[in-house]
């Protein structure tokens, strides 16, 4: 015997901590708390809300362009250093935005945000989890997604308290410094490209006696899946992008809930509570969906997420002035809300396999960013034209229904491109 190949079980979980560093921390602390800075910035400079938030429209457009390039770079080079540089660039740009006094400076920040988010927001964590976890990969993804929600839930009130006490510039500077240091340190310490690069096997792989046999087994496993060329030619890839886009558009609807409540029978206070309920429900759902994916697969998990999302919105929409029923609906909707960050990457793996995952999923990431940009425009236009959010509920429920139908079709068509090879 030449020796044994060691299991990478411990390192797999350490890499997951690195994923929390470059993904959950910046997204949870900075990206998901952007709303608390809108009003104070508008008040100080006298800008409109459209102008003040334009950088958030620029960001997903730039990210959509960047994501395919990011997928190739993460596959070709060492993600440890790429993501460390990306984390530093995003954190320092966020710090600089604390001292921005002109709109072009905020829009430039949106460009930098977009370039860096093309790497860290939807792509890199699923790529690394796919590499390091043969088993429990759904649960691993759910940990990064749930960590993001928990960080956002903590950072938002902390950030607001800092704004109230010291002003928005100090608050943004503090959050940016914490984000930069934490994300860079965790990325450098714990992110590693792959088990093979360290002479290890991924979590859940069965160590074999012979080194050569073990590596051969892992190589065969890593090569299972579609080639990039076959994936691009497959209609299943574009259905997958559509399904992921539906999940992000439906998830984005929760940002309209406060306005829906404020303009209706429920009142503004109910809207504020509802957002918290969605976040809590979504956090629980991320763990549940990750666990469910590992038990029954991405197809069933995706359908269940879409069904619960639609059912939750039906309850909330039909609640009228019944606040308790509305809250229950929002909690159930949290399961659909969670699908974007948990179900979408797992569907991609189930559809096209592990081979070339980073490049294939970069296409899905691009679609997610495009649909993100579109969602704000669509819901705003519907309300402006109809003067009501009723049609928005109908649209979101209908999109969930479409996702329920498309998930199994997408998997069946996509697997046909490589299954049995």
Steps between C-alpha positions, in 0.01 A plus 500: 500500500616850424309636800162640578334813377367686803143617528452873467211506748658756735627722221162491325337668801788746530453595134134553582608756762699668224181512290323676785791744498493609136126447439279513810681784677515761220156412364335490843669800661536739203277395209194402705511812719519751215143611566580660837733749330258624232303751708797666678695533175196650325444743787861617511547559127143567387503222239198307377457137602552391139833682483609381843430133423617502138822322602288197600366487144849534356637221723304199363552613140877512548489173694316331216784596265766396750363160608608295194852640527501428873401139437797445270746671735383305805542175309842584356670676792514478879169631642667564837689801369241608244232519766735665751564780249128519415410521872754776558386695192134482598564590864725795416257626235220484759720692742569764234125534436463622858671819386333529159339841447416481129263269312771390259700373795210282615449377145871418474459304822216315327741399223761370748222329696381338178843372397575350841146363551538313172752285691369478856124548503359190329788315336805428713338334803306240296813431294712429809228299674457296182873425506536420870172318577390175337238452771301758698576766240144632529540541874838670448347752258216562745751590773652779289154627403365489855813671634433782254145545630609493863773755436254726316249471784768609749675759283185693409400611854865546598557716195185702569612557859837625374325733255279639776797553733782606267356562152487288186863560397645365824255210497592404144870532573475274804301231316740518205813463714354203688395341172837552332710361783275202573447398138866529397632317808254210474557470126879487525498264798242249383426509126676230298445418135420129523567183698728375220726802538563393860521126439161445666163354416183708525258465787289188459736321262608148598877485547652210303812308591711596206592859430470443130159335534372778722606773264361309206166464677493869583600592145218290357257667738618855421466429128137391533285755327451698184769682311465876473436470127223244546344704782490815288327310221248346739160669547513377859765760585271784398209345685728480805584870461128574475421299814777676694375832364148420619630421846689831521207706370267334749750551782539866403128552547543495879650849470159623383323362808557808724348729236210257443418507871547877533253566216246245619296382797789343687706814561870581490581329831372168365727541199806547719415190704431304181852565368645356820270200474609434141866518604448265795286263294758514223784416739316192631402407144860512377603232748190296421541525122868409524415195712215407265724528194744251652213257570274516194692700238488844347195436282257419782656771717455762229134409450430510874669840531289642216176350637558645848599837358179521296282374785652752741424791267145376444444502876654847538305643207167361616557602863336841461514663843579171676850577622567154644409323173719749314795422728448126452503553125822697521663225705402236245615728217843493666546148363460627146723796583775260609495309171723745315815444705445129576296337224647677196862380546384149589278485189801592288704216648215252457436617143854510360717317751827601664709524186552864394262612776660842543466597135149359462374659821649834395231506230237451768660777709484732202129429464442560871662843480297594191172393662599690815531822302170434320305420817517852645378650173216249453346539845538878489328521161214274609427720800536824303257377231239329719536692826494168684727207591230241420635428154849460648368220722338336197823524299717353776257214571484427127881497478518248784247285310721516191803398709308198636444383141849585373718342772444134398506586130828686542665207679378244247618697196833601656599153622441360154806694378745293706328217687649162422826635359 
